[in-house]
Amino acid sequence: MKAARTCDPWMRSYRPGPPGAHRLVCFPHAGGSAGFYRPLCLALADRFDVWALQYPGRQDRHTEPCVTDLHTLADLLFARLRKEADRPMAFLGHSMGALLAYEVAQRFAQRLDASPSRLFVSARRAPDRPPGRAVDLTGDGGLLAEIRLLSGTHPGLLEDEETLRMILEPLRADYRALQSYRFTAAPPLRCPVTALTGACDPRTSREDAAAWQKHTAGGFELKVFPGGHFFLSERPRDVAAFVAERLSAGRRSG
C-alpha cells in the first residue's frame, strides 16, 4: 500500500483515519523517511488520523537538497503544521525526530500560544543532555559503523552500492544537523510528554530519556520497551497499543 501524497510534499498517510479523528503526526529519525512509520500508521488508523512527515532529500523528494540545520528544518515543519493547529494534534518523534518534534512544539508555544495534545519522544536523550560521541562524517566508515551499531538497516542493503548511496546521503546530512544542534533554554511545554526508550539502546540510556521530564509542565511518563534503538520497528504492535491508550486517555480527560 502506497502512501497518499496528494499535492503535499511534507505529509504522508497510509490509511485514512475516521472523520474528525484525533491526529498524530510522526517525525522520522536521522536518514529515515515517512515509510518507517507505515506499520504504526496502519495499526492506529482505525482510531486515529496518522500522518508521517517526509523530509526533503529522501524517497520521492530525493531531488531536493537535504536540510543540514535542525532549527531550519523545524522552522519549515512548523510552517507546514501550523496549518493544522485548528484541530487536536499529537506529535511522535523517533531519535532525531524527537528533537524536531520538541522544537516544533516549542514554536507552537512561542509563536501561536498553542500546544500539541501530547508529545511522544522516542529513542532520544533530552535536548539539554550532553551530546553523545560524534560520528566521523569525513568518509563513509563512521556512518556505516553507526548503522551497524543501531541495527536500523538490514545488512543486505549495505551490500548494494546504489542503495548504500541512497541511504548515506540523507544520513550524512542529518548527522551533520544533529552534531551542530545547540539547545536553547525555553519554558517547559504545557502538554504531557511521554518518553519511549528501548531497554538495550546503545545511544539513549534510561537516565537520558528520563531527563525529558524537566521540559514539560503538563505531566511526564517514561515507558521502557524491550529492544534496542529501533524498538519501535521491532515491536510495532506493542508501541501502537501504548500510544493508542495514551491518546485515548488524554482525549477522555480533555
Secondary structure, DSSP 8 states (H G I E B T S, - for coil): ---B-TT-SSEEBSS---TT--EEEEE--TT--GGGGHHHHHHHTTTSEEEEE--TTSGGGTTS-----HHHHHHHHHHHHGGGTTS-EEEEEETHHHHHHHHHHHHIIIIIS---S-EEEES---TTS--------SSSHHHHHHHHHHT-S-GGGGG-HHHHHHHHHHHHHHHHHHHH--------BSS-EEEEEETT-SS--HHHHHGGGGGBSS-EEEEEESSSTTHHHHSHHHHHHHHHHHHHHHHHH-
